[in-house]
Amino acid sequence: VLGSHEEEEGTEEGEEEGQGRAEAEGNGPWKPLLILIPVTLGVTPKINVCYVPQILATLSMPQSVGIIGGKPGKSLYIMGSVGENVLVLDPHTLKPFHGDYASEEELAESYFCKGFSTMLCRDLDPSLALGFFCRTRADYADLYDRLDALQREHPTTAMVSLAAEPTPEGQAASADLQEFTDSKVEVEGWVM
């Protein structure tokens, strides 16, 4: 559930970039926000294909910083998509050590990958973490609207659920359980 961003008390005016603009709009102070949403999109070794369009849609959102995920037994950073393929970086790529570097530039270059790989989105492991960065309150509101539209577009298979405000701990779960226990189901002559 993605809810509202809680403000930290005692921050000074102008402390963070963009904070003055948010205050000028009458919305109070704002701090940039990194949101990581862990999801499990199926119970098999690969994601349920009904989630592929939603994954591709989230990667195209301006607030997306990518997805932490991979395939069974291999962690990957998913940074974008082309068609049904996702663009991935492997954080486990090893590079040989060459000893002393001739320049700072050569040293800095050793920290970066020369390229990326692709894989079919449907081949991803079902355990993922969606990443978003909201620099301003407007970014956050836009992300909320985009995720809400995605949820409305896929009401029975939404990979992210939104709530206008948080529910008290356990309230939703206990209501669902009560509804389940109050209903009776008949299966081949047995009433459960």
C-alpha positions in Angstrom: 0.0 0.0 0.0 1.4 3.4 -1.0 0.2 6.1 1.3 1.1 9.7 2.0 4.6 10.9 2.8 5.0 11.9 6.5 6.8 15.1 7.1 9.7 15.2 9.5 9.3 17.8 12.3 11.9 20.4 13.0 13.3 20.8 9.4 14.6 24.2 8.6 13.3 26.2 5.6 15.3 25.7 2.5 17.1 22.7 3.9 16.5 20.4 0.8 16.4 21.2 -2.9 12.8 22.0 -4.0 11.6 22.5 -0.4 11.2 26.3 -0.8 9.0 25.7 -3.9 6.8 23.3 -2.0 6.4 25.7 0.9 5.6 28.5 -1.6 2.8 26.3 -3.0 1.4 26.1 0.6 2.1 22.4 0.9 4.6 22.5 3.7 8.2 21.1 3.5 9.1 18.2 1.3 12.1 15.9 1.2 13.0 13.9 -1.9 11.6 10.3 -1.5 12.9 7.0 -2.7 10.2 4.4 -2.7 10.9 0.6 -3.0 7.9 -1.6 -3.3 8.6 -5.3 -2.9 6.1 -7.5 -4.8 5.7 -11.2 -5.6 4.1 -11.7 -8.9 3.3 -15.4 -9.0 4.3 -18.6 -7.3 6.2 -20.3 -10.1 9.9 -19.8 -11.0 8.8 -17.1 -13.5 6.4 -14.2 -13.1 2.8 -14.7 -14.1 2.5 -13.2 -17.6 -0.5 -11.2 -16.7 1.9 -8.8 -14.9 4.2 -8.2 -17.9 2.3 -5.1 -19.2 2.3 -3.6 -15.7 6.0 -4.1 -15.2 6.7 -2.5 -18.6 4.4 0.4 -17.8 6.2 1.1 -14.4 9.6 1.1 -16.1 8.3 3.8 -18.5 7.1 6.1 -15.6 9.3 9.2 -15.2 9.8 8.5 -11.5 11.1 4.9 -12.1 14.6 4.2 -11.0 14.3 0.6 -12.2 13.6 -2.8 -10.6 15.6 -5.0 -8.3 14.9 -8.5 -9.5 16.3 -11.1 -11.8 15.8 -14.7 -12.7 16.0 -17.8 -10.5 19.4 -17.9 -8.8 20.6 -14.6 -10.3 20.1 -11.0 -9.1 19.8 -8.3 -11.7 19.1 -4.6 -11.9 16.4 -3.9 -14.5 16.7 -0.4 -15.9 14.3 -0.2 -18.7 12.5 -2.0 -21.5 12.3 -2.3 -25.3 9.2 -4.1 -26.5 8.7 -7.3 -24.4 12.4 -7.3 -23.3 13.9 -5.7 -20.2 17.3 -4.1 -20.1 19.4 -5.5 -17.3 22.7 -4.9 -15.6 24.4 -7.7 -13.7 25.8 -6.3 -10.4 28.0 -9.5 -10.1 30.1 -8.7 -13.3 33.7 -9.2 -12.4 36.5 -7.2 -13.9 40.2 -8.0 -13.6 42.4 -5.9 -11.3 45.1 -4.1 -13.2 47.0 -2.7 -10.3 47.8 1.1 -10.3 45.8 3.2 -12.8 47.5 5.8 -14.9 44.8 8.4 -14.3 41.8 9.2 -12.2 39.7 8.9 -15.4 41.0 5.4 -16.0 40.2 4.5 -12.4 36.7 6.0 -12.6 36.0 4.1 -15.9 36.8 0.8 -14.2 33.6 1.2 -12.0 31.2 1.2 -15.0 29.8 -1.5 -17.3 30.6 -1.5 -21.0 27.1 -2.6 -21.9 23.9 -4.2 -20.7 22.0 -7.4 -21.5 18.3 -8.0 -22.4 15.9 -10.7 -21.4 12.2 -11.4 -21.9 10.2 -9.8 -19.2 8.2 -13.0 -18.7 11.4 -14.8 -17.7 11.9 -12.7 -14.6 11.7 -14.3 -11.1 8.4 -13.3 -9.4 10.1 -11.6 -6.4 10.9 -8.0 -7.4 11.2 -4.6 -5.8 9.9 -1.7 -7.9 11.9 1.5 -7.4 10.6 5.1 -7.7 12.2 8.5 -6.9 10.0 11.5 -6.2 12.1 14.7 -6.0 9.0 16.9 -5.4 5.5 16.6 -4.1 4.3 17.0 -7.7 6.4 14.0 -8.7 4.8 12.0 -5.9 1.3 13.1 -6.9 2.0 12.2 -10.5 3.3 8.8 -9.5 0.3 8.1 -7.3 -2.0 9.0 -10.3 -0.1 6.8 -12.7 -0.1 3.8 -10.3 -3.8 4.4 -9.6 -4.5 4.4 -13.3 -2.5 1.2 -13.7 -4.5 -0.4 -10.8 -7.8 0.6 -12.4 -6.7 -0.8 -15.8 -5.9 -4.2 -14.1 -8.4 -4.4 -11.3 -8.2 -8.2 -10.7 -4.4 -8.5 -11.1 -3.1 -5.1 -9.9 0.5 -5.5 -8.7 0.4 -2.4 -6.5 -2.6 -1.5 -4.3 -3.2 2.1 -3.4 -5.1 3.6 -0.4 -6.0 7.2 0.2 -5.0 6.7 3.9 -3.6 3.8 5.9 -5.9 1.3 7.5 -5.4 0.4 11.2 -3.0 -2.6 11.6 -4.8 -5.8 10.8 -8.3 -4.3 10.2 -8.5 -5.3 6.6 -7.1 -8.8 7.3 -9.6 -9.4 10.1 -12.5 -8.2 8.0 -11.5 -10.5 5.2 -11.1 -13.4 7.5 -14.5 -12.8 9.1 -16.2 -12.6 5.6 -14.4 -15.9 4.7 -15.5 -17.7 7.9 -19.1 -16.5 7.6 -19.4 -17.9 4.1 -20.2 -21.6 3.5 -18.9 -23.4 0.4 -20.3 -26.7 -0.8 -17.8 -28.9 -2.6 -19.0 -32.4 -3.7 -21.5 -32.8 -0.9 -19.2 -31.3 1.8 -20.1 -28.0 3.4 -17.1 -25.9 4.5 
